[in-house]
Amino acid sequence: MIKINMMNKIVLITGATGTVGRATALEIAKSGATVVLLSLNSFGASKMMNLMFTYSLAKRLEGTGVTAVALHPGLVKSDLTKEMPSLLKYITRLMAGKPDKAAKMLCSLAIDSKFESSNGKFYKFDGKEIKSNKYSYDKELQKKLWTISKQLSH
């Protein structure tokens, strides 16, 4: 019988972001900021903040034996697009892949021993490590985001 210890794995699912979300993450990191955004900007900002949270969490987990990694699943067919305008939804569905590819990588990150020393890394659905936007590595912004997230959770 194979025993798998998943208690030491944290996999956050996010997306790749270029500069989308940069200004939003800055605004969110300011105490008391009110931000109104278009949905695509909000989506990009949330993905950037997921990455920043993952990197901050990974730093806090160093030396504990717990691993935090981020996964970009790629464009996946799902119900997330059901409220998009019809043409955009049609185009997205044409380009989107089946969710099983991303699910396979998610499972690998969670249980495969080859990812045990991958704390703070970001992977694509195909298993390749990727680097996120330089902005996502800003330690001061990560700290501000962590602090505000903690305040909002209480």
C-alpha positions, -999 to 999 in steps of 0.1 A, spaced: 0 0 0 13 35 -9 10 61 17 7 97 5 11 126 29 -8 155 14 -7 175 47 25 192 35 12 205 1 -6 237 -7 -14 243 -44 -30 276 -53 -47 278 -87 -41 310 -105 -34 324 -140 -5 340 -157 -7 378 -157 13 403 -175 7 438 -163 -31 433 -160 -39 438 -123 -7 457 -114 -25 490 -107 -53 471 -89 -29 452 -66 -13 485 -57 -47 500 -49 -58 469 -29 -25 471 -9 -34 506 3 -54 505 35 -90 516 30 -88 518 -8 -121 514 -27 -115 500 -62 -141 498 -90 -129 477 -120 -140 461 -152 -144 423 -149 -113 415 -169 -92 439 -148 -106 424 -117 -98 389 -129 -62 399 -137 -58 416 -104 -71 386 -85 -46 363 -103 -18 387 -96 -28 388 -59 -30 349 -58 6 348 -70 17 374 -45 -1 355 -18 15 322 -28 50 337 -28 44 353 6 30 321 20 59 301 7 84 324 24 65 320 57 66 282 53 103 279 47 118 253 70 84 238 80 84 210 55 52 224 39 53 234 3 32 262 -14 31 264 -51 10 281 -78 -5 265 -108 -16 282 -140 -42 258 -155 -43 274 -189 -76 284 -205 -100 257 -195 -135 250 -206 -158 257 -176 -189 275 -165 -169 306 -156 -176 320 -191 -214 315 -190 -221 352 -184 -197 365 -211 -212 380 -242 -221 353 -267 -193 360 -292 -166 362 -266 -179 330 -249 -178 312 -283 -143 323 -291 -131 314 -256 -147 279 -259 -129 273 -292 -95 281 -276 -101 265 -242 -88 230 -234 -104 202 -215 -100 205 -177 -84 170 -173 -50 183 -184 -50 210 -157 -64 185 -132 -36 160 -139 -10 186 -131 -29 197 -100 -28 161 -87 9 158 -96 18 190 -77 -2 177 -47 11 141 -45 42 137 -67 74 136 -46 94 153 -73 76 186 -63 85 183 -26 113 209 -29 93 233 -52 82 258 -25 73 292 -40 74 280 -76 48 287 -103 39 259 -128 20 257 -161 -5 229 -167 22 211 -187 45 209 -157 69 235 -168 80 261 -142 73 296 -153 83 330 -140 56 355 -133 57 392 -138 85 409 -120 59 429 -101 46 398 -84 79 393 -65 78 427 -48 82 418 -11 68 451 2 36 447 -18 33 410 -8 36 421 29 9 448 24 -14 424 7 -8 398 34 -16 424 61 -48 436 44 -59 400 37 -54 391 74 -74 422 85 -103 413 62 -104 377 74 -110 388 110 
